Amino acid sequence: MTETTTFTPAGDPEGAEQPTADIVPFPLKKETDSDPTAPGEGVVKPGEWEAELPDTDDPEAEGLSEGAPVDPPREVYPPSVAEWMEGKDKARLPVLPDWVKLPDQRTAVRKWAVRHYSAVVGYHAVRLPLVYTPKICMYSPRGAWRWSTAIGRWVFDAEGKGLRLASVANEDAAEYLKLSRQRNDRVRMRGIVATVAGFVGLAAALTLYVMAPSWLLMLAMASLATTLGVVGAPADRPLIDLAKVTFRKRKLSSDIVIRAHEASGLTTKDQTIAFPRPIGRDGDGWRVVVDLPYGKTFEDAMKAHARLASGMDIAPTQLFLDKDETSGRRVSYWIADRDPLAVPSGKSPLLGATRVDFWKPFPWGVDERGNPVMATMLWLSLLVGAVPRQGKTFSARTIALAAALDPYVRLYLFDGKASPDWRKFALVAHRIGFGIVPKNGIDPVGHLLASLRELKADVEDRYHRLSELPLHVCPEGKLTPEISRDKKLNMPLTLFVVDEVQEYLTHPEHGKEILSLMVYLARVAPAVGVSVMTATQKPDDKACPSELRDQHQARFALRVGAYQVSDTILGAGSYSEGLDASKLLKSHKGVGLLKGMSDDSGIVRTYLADGRDAERVLTRAAALREAEGTLSGDAVGEVPAAETSATILDDVAAVLGKGEAKVWSETIVDRLADLRPDVYGPWAELEPKPKAEALTAALKPHGIGTMQISRRIEGEQVNKRGIKRDDIATAITQRNQKRDAG
């Protein structure tokens, strides 16, 4: 089944110009223009993906391809002469660059040159009479003084004065006399030269004044004044202003790279680096590939990252290292012209999305090079950590927005700090809560606890039901897109989000149970389509214990205060791998290190969706879910009745007849509906199997399971699942004991 994620243009121009055509590995498409009358012709819809994913349902199938080649690989045979010549042809570089050969590129270069240099000329033309002329008049007297002083020092051999004074101090008469005679000879010769030059210059000036036309005289005076103005200008206040903003960028040379490795201690003068390929431009920076000395590794280069940047005279955030799989000592550097992490990544393409397929990767941000980074929450849990005000909540919210735009994804969302960042998710969330303080008759901690119990029962039930589904529906016994979108089966993809999770984990009464349930979900639930995402600004063992952190397969660390905290979020040993979120700067908001979501670890500059953007997306998501009929839970006011979970045991006990040791589940549901139709009536309207499963899910949090019960009806043996009276009695006894102990 192929799902298409269609985007409509965002409202603002910035959103409409997202470079979505380059998103990989799911290329964005343009609306077909085969029909010239079709609406929206020629409009690029950012975020329109249509691609077949690998079989992500089976984690063990990673890397497998369909079928196996019958013939051995082509590489085992020597290439033919034609193939060898073709390879040589491809290896040759073009004689002329494309911008010289191609007419359209020549036109583009010519237009750019005209536009650029006309702007520069106009910029300086406006400032010539208003800025540059007053500066020349102000700086030229100082320039004349500096010029005349320099001539005087040259004529009278001022540079040798220090040597003569040193010989006097040393009482070296012979040396002093030698230097004095040398000085007298120099002064005599230089005086003659200066006198002759002065007379020649004066004669030339008088001749120019008497004989030259006025325009030439004015030009000579302007040139002289400008020259003196340049000489007299202060070092920090140049005479000519810059017509464009320039960044600190220079040509990178092999000498600079060698110097950086020597300064970092990776090499010595006797054992230097080698360059397997020339240094060249790569986007907005330089690409350098080096072979370290034998015995040095990529890990050594990562440890020397800051010293390498210092040796190249750049900021550490401009230097990025990539490992080369062909050799342990080969390292690839990308040196950015300026700090790329301080450049905003732009608005999220989700702003123009009509819907998203959560089974497929969706755009989350870009890397340091500006390449799209696709995220997925299938089969994993994600931990997000950072210091306050570094974009932690916005980064996590972007993932939740993508989930909201898939109408078949069920959302559970709880915010421990009760901020306005998550409030609009009430439009689509199945369960939602804010803070830890009861308000308006709602206890958010109790609501979270009930939701966790509900999810745990759902996860346990999913494992059981998936194993019982027919092979043509569930071939591998695992969740599939078709199963997750089947409303009768009721096993949708689910995203459970808890922001500021430490507020709930440290709750004095329910903290331990919340921790236990969240550890269970993070460890077990992703395999049946229930993903967990937790965010915290206190990832220490007290506020967010390691037994919960270690269950997260994926980690995302934005800026933190120390490398130890970065290691806590990303996992032990991350610092030794060169992953240190404490090196990020305050200006790097929304930027973090991602580990575990794919085979590669890297930097992600997450897209931005502010409060207004989130409201637009969620309003669209709510309308989509309403049209699909998937709005449920808190979003439509279906708050679970507190009495149902509190009295389910008593209600079941009340409908059991005298002497009934075992009763079918569907029979109990029918009796419960007669007892309390307002609570159990919807259960009774279900088909027999879902009816029994509803009772099973409600009783599992109390430790009650089901079993096969046989009954002979009209001479035939009928087997159905049911419960035992003894289990109900035991659960009630245990509940009462806990209540009395409390």
Residue pairs with C-beta under 8 A, 6 or more apart in sequence:
1 481
1 482
2 50
2 52
3 357
3 359
3 360
3 481
4 48
4 49
4 50
4 357
5 47
5 48
5 49
5 50
5 353
5 355
5 356
5 357
5 360
5 362
6 45
6 47
6 48
6 353
6 354
6 355
7 20
7 28
7 45
7 46
7 47
7 48
7 349
7 352
7 353
7 354
8 40
8 45
8 352
8 353
8 354
9 15
9 16
9 43
9 44
9 45
9 46
9 352
10 16
10 18
10 46
10 347
10 351
10 352
11 351
11 616
12 347
14 346
14 347
15 46
15 347
15 349
15 351
15 352
16 44
16 46
16 352
18 46
18 346
18 347
18 349
18 352
19 370
20 28
20 44
20 46
20 47
20 48
20 349
20 363
21 27
21 28
21 30
21 44
22 28
22 371
22 372
23 47
23 49
23 349
23 363
23 372
23 374
24 371
24 372
24 374
25 51
25 361
25 374
26 49
26 50
26 51
26 360
26 361
26 374
27 49
27 51
28 44
28 45
28 46
28 47
28 48
28 49
29 45
29 48
29 49
29 50
30 42
30 43
30 44
30 45
31 38
31 40
31 41
31 42
31 43
31 44
31 45
32 38
33 41
33 42
35 41
45 352
46 349
46 352
46 353
47 349
47 350
47 352
47 353
47 356
47 362
47 363
49 357
49 360
49 362
51 360
53 359
53 360
53 361
54 61
54 62
55 61
55 64
56 359
56 376
56 378
56 379
57 476
57 478
57 479
57 480
58 476
58 478
59 379
79 87
94 101
98 105
99 105
99 106
99 108
99 109
100 106
119 243
120 243
120 244
123 241
123 243
124 132
124 240
124 241
124 243
127 241
131 241
132 239
132 240
135 229
135 233
135 239
136 225
136 226
136 228
136 229
136 239
137 225
137 229
138 229
139 228
139 229
139 230
139 232
139 233
139 239
140 225
140 228
140 229
140 232
141 228
141 232
142 231
142 232
143 227
143 228
143 229
143 230
143 231
143 232
143 233
144 228
144 232
145 232
146 231
146 232
147 228
147 231
151 194
152 158
153 159
154 190
155 187
155 190
155 191
155 194
156 187
156 190
157 183
157 186
157 187
157 190
160 179
160 182
160 183
160 186
163 179
164 176
164 179
164 180
164 183
167 175
167 176
167 179
168 176
208 216
208 217
208 220
209 217
212 220
226 239
229 239
230 239
233 239
247 337
247 338
248 338
249 337
249 338
252 279
252 286
252 288
252 312
252 335
253 279
254 275
254 279
256 311
256 312
256 313
257 273
257 275
257 279
257 288
257 290
257 312
257 333
258 267
258 272
258 273
259 311
260 307
260 308
260 309
260 310
260 311
260 312
261 267
261 272
261 273
261 290
261 292
261 308
261 311
262 268
262 269
262 272
262 311
263 307
263 310
263 311
264 304
264 307
264 308
264 310
264 311
265 304
265 307
266 273
266 292
266 293
266 296
266 300
266 301
266 304
266 308
267 273
267 292
267 293
267 296
271 293
272 293
273 290
273 291
273 292
273 293
274 290
274 291
275 288
275 289
275 290
275 291
276 289
276 290
276 291
276 330
277 289
279 286
279 287
279 288
280 286
280 287
281 287
282 334
283 369
283 370
284 336
284 337
284 338
284 340
285 318
285 334
285 335
285 336
285 337
285 340
286 333
286 334
286 335
287 332
287 333
287 334
288 332
288 333
288 334
288 335
289 324
289 330
289 331
289 332
289 333
290 330
290 331
290 333
291 327
291 329
291 330
292 300
292 301
292 329
292 330
292 331
293 329
294 329
295 329
296 329
297 328
297 329
298 321
298 323
298 324
298 328
298 329
298 330
298 331
299 576
299 577
299 578
301 308
301 321
301 331
302 321
302 577
302 578
303 578
305 316
305 319
305 321
305 578
306 316
308 319
308 333
309 315
309 316
309 318
309 319
312 319
312 335
314 335
315 339
316 583
317 339
317 340
317 341
317 342
317 583
317 584
317 585
317 588
318 335
318 336
318 337
318 338
318 339
318 340
319 333
319 334
319 335
319 336
320 333
320 334
320 335
320 336
320 368
320 603
321 331
321 332
321 333
321 578
322 331
322 332
322 333
322 334
323 331
323 332
324 330
324 331
324 332
334 368
334 369
336 368
339 585
339 587
340 368
340 369
340 370
341 368
341 584
341 585
341 587
341 588
341 591
341 603
341 605
342 585
342 587
342 588
343 605
344 605
344 608
345 365
345 366
345 590
345 605
345 606
345 607
345 608
346 607
346 608
347 607
347 608
347 609
347 613
348 363
348 398
348 401
348 607
348 608
348 609
348 613
349 363
349 607
350 356
350 362
350 363
350 398
350 401
350 402
350 405
350 607
350 609
350 617
351 609
351 613
351 616
351 617
353 405
353 617
354 405
354 620
354 624
355 405
355 406
355 407
355 624
356 362
356 402
356 403
356 405
356 406
357 406
358 377
358 378
358 402
358 403
358 406
358 408
358 409
358 493
358 495
359 378
359 481
359 484
359 493
360 376
361 374
361 375
361 376
362 374
362 375
362 376
362 402
363 372
363 373
363 374
363 375
363 607
364 373
364 374
364 375
364 398
364 399
364 402
364 604
364 606
364 607
365 372
365 373
365 395
365 398
365 590
365 604
365 605
365 606
365 607
366 372
366 373
366 604
366 605
366 607
367 373
367 602
367 603
367 604
367 605
368 602
368 603
368 605
373 594
373 602
373 604
375 399
375 402
375 597
376 597
377 399
377 403
377 495
377 531
377 533
378 493
378 526
378 529
378 531
379 526
379 527
379 531
380 526
380 531
380 552
380 553
380 554
380 596
380 597
381 521
381 522
381 525
381 526
381 531
381 532
381 533
381 534
381 551
381 552
381 553
381 554
382 399
382 531
382 532
382 533
382 534
382 552
382 553
382 554
382 555
382 556
382 597
383 533
383 534
383 535
383 536
383 539
383 549
383 552
383 554
383 555
383 556
383 569
384 392
384 395
384 396
384 533
384 534
384 535
384 536
384 556
384 557
384 558
384 592
385 392
385 535
385 536
385 537
385 539
385 555
385 556
385 557
385 558
385 560
385 565
385 568
385 569
386 392
386 537
386 557
386 558
386 559
386 560
386 581
386 592
387 537
387 558
387 559
387 560
387 561
388 537
389 589
390 558
390 559
390 584
390 586
390 588
390 589
390 590
391 558
391 589
391 590
391 591
391 592
391 606
392 535
392 537
392 558
393 419
393 421
393 422
393 499
393 535
394 421
394 590
394 606
394 608
394 609
394 610
395 556
395 558
395 590
395 592
395 606
396 497
396 499
396 533
396 535
397 421
397 422
397 609
397 614
398 606
398 607
398 609
399 495
399 533
400 411
400 413
400 422
400 425
400 495
400 497
400 533
401 609
401 614
401 617
401 618
401 621
403 409
403 411
403 493
403 495
404 411
404 425
404 428
404 617
404 618
404 621
405 617
405 620
405 621
405 624
406 493
407 621
407 624
407 625
407 627
407 628
407 630
408 484
408 485
408 492
408 493
408 628
408 630
409 492
409 493
409 494
409 495
410 430
410 492
410 493
410 494
410 495
410 632
410 633
411 425
411 428
411 429
411 430
411 431
411 432
411 494
411 495
411 497
412 429
412 430
412 431
412 432
412 451
412 455
412 494
412 495
412 496
412 497
413 422
413 425
413 429
413 431
413 432
413 433
413 497
413 498
414 431
414 432
414 433
414 434
414 444
414 447
414 448
414 451
414 497
414 498
414 499
414 504
415 421
415 422
415 433
415 434
415 435
415 498
415 499
415 500
416 435
416 436
416 498
416 499
416 500
416 501
416 502
416 503
416 504
417 435
417 499
417 500
417 503
418 434
418 435
418 436
418 437
418 444
419 499
420 611
421 499
421 611
421 614
422 432
422 434
422 499
423 434
424 611
424 614
424 615
424 618
424 619
425 432
425 618
426 432
426 634
426 635
427 618
427 619
427 621
427 622
427 635
428 618
428 621
428 622
428 625
428 631
428 635
429 633
429 634
429 635
430 632
430 633
430 634
430 635
431 447
431 451
431 454
431 633
431 634
432 634
432 635
433 442
433 444
433 445
433 447
433 448
433 451
434 444
435 444
435 503
436 444
436 445
436 503
436 504
436 507
437 444
438 444
445 504
445 507
445 509
445 510
445 514
446 510
448 498
448 504
448 514
449 510
449 513
449 514
449 517
450 640
450 645
452 514
452 517
452 518
452 521
453 517
453 645
453 701
454 640
454 697
454 701
455 494
455 496
455 517
455 521
455 525
455 530
456 517
456 520
456 521
456 700
456 701
457 697
457 698
457 700
457 701
458 494
458 530
458 697
459 520
459 521
459 524
459 525
459 528
459 530
460 700
461 693
461 696
461 697
461 700
462 479
462 491
462 528
462 529
462 530
463 528
465 489
465 491
465 693
466 474
466 477
466 478
466 479
466 483
466 491
466 528
467 477
469 477
469 483
469 489
473 482
473 483
474 480
474 483
478 527
478 528
479 491
479 493
479 528
479 529
483 489
483 491
484 491
484 492
484 493
484 529
485 492
487 629
487 630
488 687
488 690
490 690
491 528
491 529
492 529
492 630
493 529
493 530
493 531
494 525
494 529
494 530
494 531
495 531
495 533
496 521
496 525
496 530
496 531
496 532
496 533
497 533
497 534
497 535
498 504
498 518
498 532
498 533
498 534
498 535
499 534
499 535
500 535
500 536
500 537
501 518
501 534
501 535
501 536
501 544
501 548
502 536
502 537
502 538
502 543
502 544
504 510
504 511
504 514
505 511
505 514
505 515
505 518
505 543
505 544
505 545
505 548
506 542
506 543
507 514
515 545
515 547
515 548
518 532
518 534
518 548
519 547
519 548
519 551
521 530
521 532
522 532
522 534
522 548
522 551
522 552
523 551
525 531
525 532
526 532
526 553
532 552
534 544
534 548
534 552
536 543
536 544
538 544
539 549
539 565
539 568
539 569
540 565
540 568
549 568
549 569
550 571
552 596
553 596
554 594
554 595
554 596
554 597
555 569
555 570
555 571
555 594
555 595
555 596
556 569
556 592
556 593
556 594
556 595
556 604
557 566
557 569
557 570
557 579
557 581
557 592
557 593
557 595
558 581
558 584
558 588
558 590
558 591
558 592
559 581
559 582
559 584
559 585
559 586
559 588
559 591
559 592
560 566
560 569
560 581
560 582
561 582
562 582
563 575
563 580
563 582
565 581
565 582
566 574
566 575
566 579
566 580
566 581
566 582
566 593
567 573
567 574
567 575
569 581
570 579
570 581
570 593
570 595
571 595
571 596
574 580
574 593
574 595
577 601
579 593
579 595
579 601
580 593
581 592
581 593
584 591
584 592
590 605
590 606
590 608
591 603
591 604
591 605
591 606
592 603
592 604
592 606
593 601
593 602
593 603
593 604
594 601
594 602
594 603
594 604
595 601
609 617
622 631
622 635
625 631
625 635
632 638
633 639
641 679
643 679
644 679
644 698
645 698
645 701
648 698
648 699
648 702
649 699
649 702
649 728
649 731
649 732
649 735
650 732
651 672
651 675
651 676
651 680
652 668
652 672
652 695
652 699
652 723
652 728
653 728
653 729
653 732
654 675
655 668
655 671
655 672
655 674
655 675
656 663
656 668
656 725
656 728
657 663
660 725
661 724
661 725
661 726
662 707
662 709
662 722
662 723
662 724
662 725
663 709
663 722
663 723
663 725
664 692
664 709
664 711
664 720
664 721
664 722
665 691
665 692
665 695
665 696
665 706
665 720
665 721
665 722
665 723
666 688
666 691
666 692
666 695
666 720
667 722
668 695
668 722
668 723
669 680
669 683
669 684
669 691
669 692
669 694
669 695
670 684
672 679
672 680
672 683
672 684
672 695
673 680
673 681
673 683
673 684
683 691
683 694
683 695
684 691
686 694
692 706
692 720
692 721
692 722
695 723
696 705
696 706
696 721
699 705
699 723
699 731
702 731
702 735
703 731
703 734
704 723
704 727
704 728
704 731
705 723
705 727
706 721
706 722
706 723
707 721
707 722
707 723
707 724
708 719
708 720
708 721
709 719
709 720
709 721
709 722
710 717
710 718
710 719
711 717
711 718
711 720
712 718
